[in-house]
Amino acid sequence: MDASPDSGTGTPPAGVFGSSFLMAVELTPDGPRAHTLLTYGQSSNPASPHYTDQTRLFSRKQWVTERFTQAEITGDPALTVTTLHS
């Protein structure tokens, strides 16, 4: 199996396993702040705009600030809610 490092494609090499999603939560007096880093792309489809977006952030050591609290999540103007029924 090829265990060479990622070539920048956003997809881990075959046979390589481990954590690819990291989250750091800082507990502050104003509440928690969450930052995430995805070491590979969000999509395995090379035609997707998200194929290597996270890989580029990872290579620049740029963490993504996440909405963590209910107020942050519900305060997002782009929030959409989908309710599934069985």
Secondary structure, DSSP 8 states (H G I E B T S, - for coil): -------SSSS--TT--S--EEEEEEEETTEEEEEEEESS-S-S-TTSTTSSHHHHHHHTT--EEE--SHHHHHT-TT--------
